[in-house]
Amino acid sequence: MKASIKIPSGLNEITLGQYQQFKRTADKLDESNEFLLQKMLECFCNIELKHVLLIQRKDVLSISSEINSYFTGKYDLIPRFKIKDIELGFIPNLEKITQGEYSDLNTYITDWQQMHKAIAVLFRPIKESKKGKYSIIDYQGTDEFAELMKFTPLDVALGAYVFFCHLGSELLNSTLNFLKEEATGAVSQWAHNSRQNGDGIIQSINLLTEKYSTLIESHANPFTNALPSSPINLKKIKLNSKNLIKA
């Protein structure tokens, strides 16, 4: 029996939900674990794991390498996208973000298994669009749209994630610079009895800055699995097996 595998041609053809499914396994295994290659095809090509085992190894390596190559570029913010017939837009003005939006976003953005909830905070259905500008519906929590957001294209999710991390880095750096200036001023004013403590404050802030910079850099590419083969542009691989059900 012949069957075909639909290989995604880019991150826009992989959903956030598929990535979450793969990451649940990837986080538990070493990058060199052979099972990750099989899991990649299962999650990103929508093929049952038992059928992956029937594919020739050279094809498994080629397909997994091609998919892995999609995660090596830059992730730009994509402010508007569609899921089925629903058009969703990124929060138009982050300066007007509500406390509820901020609290929920701060809770979900650090956990990829809850990233669909973070996306439900950052993106909502567009209620009005005119001359390139748009408005989105008011935030009422994540319950209504969280499950829908699992179908968010992965390039949209990664772009929003990296954008928010960079934004957080800029905000933190501004805060740290302010604190350093305040601490330096305090040291000068009370040098006779507080210089030692002041130096400690500045040193701690510098250390925090270094740690946060490292954290942001690691967020830039959350998919770091290196695969052993060179990418080959294969859009469909034909399989021959009496036991293989048509995908």
C-alpha positions in Angstrom: 0.0 0.0 0.0 1.2 3.5 -0.9 0.8 6.5 1.4 2.2 10.0 1.4 3.6 12.1 4.2 2.9 15.8 4.1 6.1 17.6 5.2 5.6 21.2 6.5 7.5 23.6 4.2 8.1 26.1 7.1 7.1 27.1 10.6 3.9 28.6 9.2 2.7 25.0 8.5 3.5 23.8 12.0 1.1 24.7 14.8 1.9 25.7 18.4 0.0 22.6 19.6 2.3 20.4 17.5 5.3 22.1 18.9 4.1 21.7 22.5 3.5 18.0 21.9 7.0 17.6 20.6 8.6 19.7 23.3 7.0 17.6 26.0 9.2 14.7 24.8 12.2 16.8 23.8 12.5 18.3 27.3 12.8 14.8 28.9 15.4 13.4 26.5 19.0 14.2 25.5 19.3 15.9 22.1 21.1 12.9 20.7 18.3 10.5 21.5 17.2 8.6 18.4 13.6 8.7 19.5 13.4 12.5 19.0 13.7 12.0 15.2 10.8 9.7 15.3 8.8 12.0 17.5 9.5 14.9 15.2 7.9 13.1 12.3 5.0 12.0 14.4 4.2 15.5 15.7 5.1 17.7 12.7 4.0 15.4 9.8 0.9 14.0 11.5 1.9 10.4 11.2 1.4 7.7 13.8 4.6 6.6 15.5 4.2 3.0 14.4 4.2 4.2 10.8 7.3 6.3 11.3 9.1 3.0 12.0 8.3 1.8 8.5 10.1 4.7 6.8 13.6 4.2 5.6 16.2 5.6 7.9 17.7 7.9 5.3 14.3 9.5 4.7 13.7 10.0 8.4 17.1 11.8 8.7 16.3 13.9 5.6 12.9 14.9 6.7 13.9 15.6 10.3 16.9 17.7 9.2 14.7 19.7 6.9 12.2 20.5 9.6 15.1 21.3 12.0 16.4 23.8 9.6 13.3 25.9 9.9 14.3 26.8 13.5 17.6 28.4 12.6 16.4 31.8 11.4 15.1 35.0 13.0 11.7 35.1 14.5 9.9 38.4 13.6 6.7 39.6 15.2 3.7 38.9 12.9 0.9 41.2 14.2 -2.0 39.7 12.3 -2.9 36.1 11.3 -6.0 33.9 10.8 -7.2 30.7 12.3 -9.8 29.4 10.0 -12.1 32.4 9.4 -11.1 34.3 12.6 -8.6 37.1 12.1 -6.5 37.8 15.2 -4.4 40.8 16.1 -1.5 41.5 18.4 -2.3 44.0 21.3 -2.2 47.3 19.3 -0.8 49.4 22.2 1.2 47.7 24.9 1.4 50.9 27.0 -2.3 50.4 27.6 -2.1 46.8 28.7 -4.3 46.1 31.7 -3.1 44.6 35.0 -5.1 41.4 34.3 -3.4 41.0 30.9 0.0 41.6 32.3 -0.4 39.2 35.2 -1.7 36.4 33.0 1.0 37.0 30.4 3.7 37.0 33.0 2.4 33.7 34.3 2.1 31.8 31.0 4.9 33.2 28.9 7.6 31.3 30.7 6.1 27.8 30.2 5.8 26.5 26.6 3.0 24.1 27.7 0.9 27.1 28.6 2.1 29.2 25.6 -1.4 29.0 24.0 -2.7 30.9 27.0 0.0 33.5 26.6 -0.9 33.8 22.9 -4.6 34.2 23.9 -3.5 37.3 25.9 -1.3 38.8 23.2 -3.6 38.1 20.3 -7.4 38.5 20.2 -10.1 38.6 17.4 -10.0 41.9 15.5 -13.3 43.7 15.9 -12.6 46.7 13.6 -9.9 47.4 10.9 -9.4 50.6 8.9 -6.5 52.0 6.9 -4.0 49.5 8.3 -5.0 50.0 11.9 -7.2 47.7 14.0 -8.8 47.2 17.4 -9.3 43.9 19.2 -11.9 42.7 21.6 -11.6 43.5 25.3 -9.7 41.0 27.4 -11.9 38.6 29.4 -9.4 36.0 30.4 -8.0 33.1 28.4 -10.8 30.6 28.7 -12.6 31.4 25.5 -9.7 31.4 23.1 -6.9 29.4 24.7 -7.7 26.1 23.0 -8.1 27.8 19.6 -4.6 29.3 20.0 -3.1 25.8 19.9 -3.6 26.2 16.1 -1.5 29.3 16.0 1.2 29.0 13.3 4.5 28.4 15.0 6.2 31.3 13.3 3.6 33.6 14.9 4.0 32.1 18.3 7.8 32.3 18.2 7.8 35.8 16.8 5.5 37.0 19.7 7.6 35.1 22.3 10.9 36.6 21.2 9.4 40.1 20.8 8.1 39.9 24.4 11.4 38.6 25.7 13.3 41.5 24.0 10.7 44.0 25.3 11.1 42.6 28.8 14.9 42.9 28.5 14.7 46.5 27.5 12.3 47.3 30.3 14.5 45.5 32.8 17.7 47.2 31.5 16.0 50.6 32.0 15.0 49.7 35.5 18.5 48.4 36.3 20.1 51.5 34.9 17.9 53.7 37.1 18.6 51.6 40.2 22.4 51.8 39.5 22.2 55.6 39.2 20.2 55.7 42.5 22.6 53.4 44.2 25.7 55.4 43.0 24.1 58.6 44.2 23.4 57.0 47.6 27.0 55.9 47.8 28.4 59.4 47.1 26.0 61.0 49.6 26.7 58.5 52.5 30.2 57.4 51.6 31.3 57.5 55.2 29.0 54.8 56.4 27.4 53.1 53.4 30.0 52.7 50.7 30.4 49.0 51.3 26.6 48.3 51.1 26.3 50.6 48.1 29.0 48.7 46.2 27.1 45.5 47.0 23.9 46.9 45.5 25.7 47.9 42.3 27.5 44.6 42.1 24.2 42.7 42.6 22.5 44.7 39.9 25.4 44.1 37.4 25.2 40.4 38.1 21.4 40.4 37.6 21.9 42.2 34.3 24.4 39.6 33.1 22.1 36.7 34.2 19.1 38.2 32.4 21.1 38.8 29.2 22.1 35.2 29.2 18.4 34.2 29.7 17.2 36.3 26.8 19.9 34.9 24.5 18.9 31.4 25.4 15.3 32.3 24.5 16.2 33.5 21.1 16.1 29.9 19.7 14.2 27.6 22.0 14.6 24.8 19.5 18.3 23.7 19.6 18.2 20.1 18.6 21.0 19.4 16.2 20.4 16.7 13.7 23.1 14.7 11.8 22.0 15.0 8.2 21.9 17.8 5.7 18.5 19.2 4.7 17.0 17.8 1.5 14.1 19.4 -0.2 11.6 16.6 -0.1 8.0 17.6 0.0 6.5 14.1 -0.1 8.1 10.6 0.6 6.2 7.6 -0.8 6.0 4.6 1.4 5.4 1.0 0.5 4.0 -1.3 3.1 1.1 -3.7 3.4 0.5 -2.6 6.9 0.7 1.1 6.4 -2.6 2.9 6.5 -3.1 5.9 4.2 -2.1 9.1 6.1 
